[in-house]
Amino acid sequence: MGTMVRNDDGLVRVGILGCGNVGTALVRLLDHNADLITRRSGVRIEVTRVAVQNLTKERAVAFGPGVLTNDGERVVTDPDVDVIVEMIGGVEPARSLILAALKSGKPVVTANKELLANFGEELFEVAATAGVDLLFEASVAGGIPLIRPLRESLVGERIRRVTGIVNGTTNYVLTRMTEERCTFAAAVAEAQQLGYAEPDPTADIDGFDAASKAAIIASIAFGARVVAGDVSREGIRAVTADDIGAAAELGYVVKLLAVTEEHDGAVSARVYPAMVPAAHPLASVSGSYNAVFIEGEAVGQLMLLGRGAGGGPTASALLGDLIDAAKNLHSGARGATVGTLARRRILPIDETSSQFYFSLDAADRPGVLAAIAGVTGQHGVSIQSMQQKGQGDDARLIFVTHLAREDAMAATIRTLRELDAVKRMGTVLRVVGGEE
Ligand SMILES: NC(=O)c1ccc[n+]([C@@H]2O[C@H](COP(=O)([O-])OP(=O)(O)OC[C@H]3O[C@@H](n4cnc5c(N)ncnc54)[C@H](OP(=O)(O)O)[C@@H]3O)[C@@H](O)[C@H]2O)c1
């Protein structure tokens, strides 16, 4: 069992691991909201130890003598620390430090998606064995309360699907491409200038960050073991201003989506750019905002919207968890547990279905449409709509299919490429939020 704090005045002492963007915002918030926190929760939170990497770095927040250290283990093992907040990021040393804290009966609050998406199961099991809280609201969609609603409010709900815009950088880039019809490279450069994109934007642009979040969402929503490597991933590099323009003409907006679903006991998790109908709630989520659209059997459709990153929003989520852990520690209670994650079949993306948009440049001559229809028909893909843009050598055909399996669509595209009449195949995008 976790140690129970018996101080009568409600004091709970916090050890912080990592004090960068998020850590600094949390320390400030704890200070600024100290009275409000005590009034509302009955606990008093004091930061007694803070680990950073570089002790000589100038800090935007000041600490008393002896608080700062560059040795995370000293924070975790300090008898004057009751709760740990981990904001270092990455796998090591965060993983070892969190495991050590949990094993010694100290609750842990973390913002670390990369760690949870790869080692979540191990951490949940150790927390359960030790009987202490492991809380991670901040790890998905920053300031948006999502993990607690999934674990508590919706714990009895049969969730069918969770579709999220969970990466602010890519949503910003796609929004700028939509509004300005600028190129992908120009939009990324602008995002970097404004601090929305890292100097190396790979983790965001290629969907790695969203895939980590999809793994965590699927684990919690479906109680299944899903790790980052189980998530099929496609980023936004191949999306062009032309695709976005064509999507707009057809009444769609292009978004990078994390889609997690349950199908007959199997779980599917995938990240890809997709066309969303303009009337869908996710279509209006623009700039660096995040949103998560939940579909449940009894609850119906539910959307949570807010800031998915940034010091303040992320610190807000961490603070809620920290107060929860502190209250539980004080009363000897425990928060909601994740429970055992079931081994479920991870549905390969080939076996999933969606609608598709695809375009091709074709010779404008009799019989071409019939040849194309022959190919789609041969693979069991049926066409919902077709448009022709331009004439003669400039003719481009734009198709939206009905629901089709990924493998059938891939085979269709392969066969279309071989047709004499097809001069060039354009981008293929899924259409999400249209047909069920
Ligand atoms: N930034 C966001 O908007 C955001 C949103 C959601 C979740 N998160 C997550 O929050 C976590 C922190 O992000 P951040 O943006 O605050 O990162 P950051 O600014 O890079 O801060 C990382 C902190 O960890 C410290 N650190 C690094 N290695 C350490 C070690 N071995 N021992 C002790 N301390 C160490 C660094 O020390 P120095 O200060 O000495 O360099 C720094 O204070 C990550 O897991 C991230 O994924 C961030």
PDBQT file of the ligand as one rigid body, heavy atoms in Angstrom, charges set to zero:
ROOT
HETATM    1  N1  LIG A 501       5.723  21.304 -24.227  1.00  0.00    +0.000 N 
HETATM    2  C1  LIG A 501       4.473  20.907 -24.392  1.00  0.00    +0.000 C 
HETATM    3  O1  LIG A 501       3.651  21.646 -24.931  1.00  0.00    +0.000 OA
HETATM    4  C2  LIG A 501       4.029  19.542 -23.932  1.00  0.00    +0.000 A 
HETATM    5  C3  LIG A 501       2.676  19.163 -24.085  1.00  0.00    +0.000 A 
HETATM    6  C4  LIG A 501       2.247  17.901 -23.620  1.00  0.00    +0.000 A 
HETATM    7  C5  LIG A 501       3.173  17.049 -23.033  1.00  0.00    +0.000 A 
HETATM    8  N2  LIG A 501       4.480  17.436 -22.920  1.00  0.00    +0.000 N 
HETATM    9  C6  LIG A 501       5.409  16.516 -22.319  1.00  0.00    +0.000 C 
HETATM   10  O2  LIG A 501       5.956  17.096 -21.136  1.00  0.00    +0.000 OA
HETATM   11  C7  LIG A 501       7.282  16.644 -20.925  1.00  0.00    +0.000 C 
HETATM   12  C8  LIG A 501       8.207  17.843 -20.780  1.00  0.00    +0.000 C 
HETATM   13  O3  LIG A 501       8.135  18.664 -21.929  1.00  0.00    +0.000 OA
HETATM   14  P1  LIG A 501       8.835  20.107 -21.971  1.00  0.00    +0.000 P 
HETATM   15  O4  LIG A 501       8.329  20.746 -23.202  1.00  0.00    +0.000 OA
HETATM   16  O5  LIG A 501       8.691  20.807 -20.671  1.00  0.00    +0.000 OA
HETATM   17  O6  LIG A 501      10.365  19.678 -22.190  1.00  0.00    +0.000 OA
HETATM   18  P2  LIG A 501      11.677  20.568 -21.929  1.00  0.00    +0.000 P 
HETATM   19  O7  LIG A 501      11.343  22.014 -21.970  1.00  0.00    +0.000 OA
HETATM   20  O8  LIG A 501      12.721  20.033 -22.828  1.00  0.00    +0.000 OA
HETATM   21  O9  LIG A 501      12.074  20.215 -20.415  1.00  0.00    +0.000 OA
HETATM   22  C9  LIG A 501      12.673  19.018 -20.022  1.00  0.00    +0.000 C 
HETATM   23  C10 LIG A 501      13.247  19.178 -18.619  1.00  0.00    +0.000 C 
HETATM   24  O10 LIG A 501      13.820  17.947 -18.201  1.00  0.00    +0.000 OA
HETATM   25  C11 LIG A 501      15.115  18.196 -17.668  1.00  0.00    +0.000 C 
HETATM   26  N3  LIG A 501      15.938  17.007 -17.859  1.00  0.00    +0.000 N 
HETATM   27  C12 LIG A 501      16.409  16.463 -19.015  1.00  0.00    +0.000 A 
HETATM   28  N4  LIG A 501      17.113  15.359 -18.759  1.00  0.00    +0.000 NA
HETATM   29  C13 LIG A 501      17.091  15.181 -17.413  1.00  0.00    +0.000 A 
HETATM   30  C14 LIG A 501      17.652  14.232 -16.532  1.00  0.00    +0.000 A 
HETATM   31  N5  LIG A 501      18.384  13.214 -16.987  1.00  0.00    +0.000 N 
HETATM   32  N6  LIG A 501      17.413  14.364 -15.199  1.00  0.00    +0.000 NA
HETATM   33  C15 LIG A 501      16.693  15.392 -14.729  1.00  0.00    +0.000 A 
HETATM   34  N7  LIG A 501      16.131  16.337 -15.522  1.00  0.00    +0.000 NA
HETATM   35  C16 LIG A 501      16.329  16.225 -16.836  1.00  0.00    +0.000 A 
HETATM   36  C17 LIG A 501      15.627  19.399 -18.427  1.00  0.00    +0.000 C 
HETATM   37  O11 LIG A 501      16.660  20.016 -17.669  1.00  0.00    +0.000 OA
HETATM   38  P3  LIG A 501      17.341  21.434 -18.089  1.00  0.00    +0.000 P 
HETATM   39  O12 LIG A 501      16.265  22.463 -17.791  1.00  0.00    +0.000 OA
HETATM   40  O13 LIG A 501      18.499  21.555 -17.188  1.00  0.00    +0.000 OA
HETATM   41  O14 LIG A 501      17.655  21.336 -19.545  1.00  0.00    +0.000 OA
HETATM   42  C18 LIG A 501      14.357  20.235 -18.505  1.00  0.00    +0.000 C 
HETATM   43  O15 LIG A 501      14.174  20.964 -17.298  1.00  0.00    +0.000 OA
HETATM   44  C19 LIG A 501       7.567  15.715 -22.122  1.00  0.00    +0.000 C 
HETATM   45  O16 LIG A 501       7.269  14.386 -21.775  1.00  0.00    +0.000 OA
HETATM   46  C20 LIG A 501       6.614  16.181 -23.176  1.00  0.00    +0.000 C 
HETATM   47  O17 LIG A 501       6.288  15.182 -24.118  1.00  0.00    +0.000 OA
HETATM   48  C21 LIG A 501       4.914  18.662 -23.349  1.00  0.00    +0.000 A 
ENDROOT
TORSDOF 0
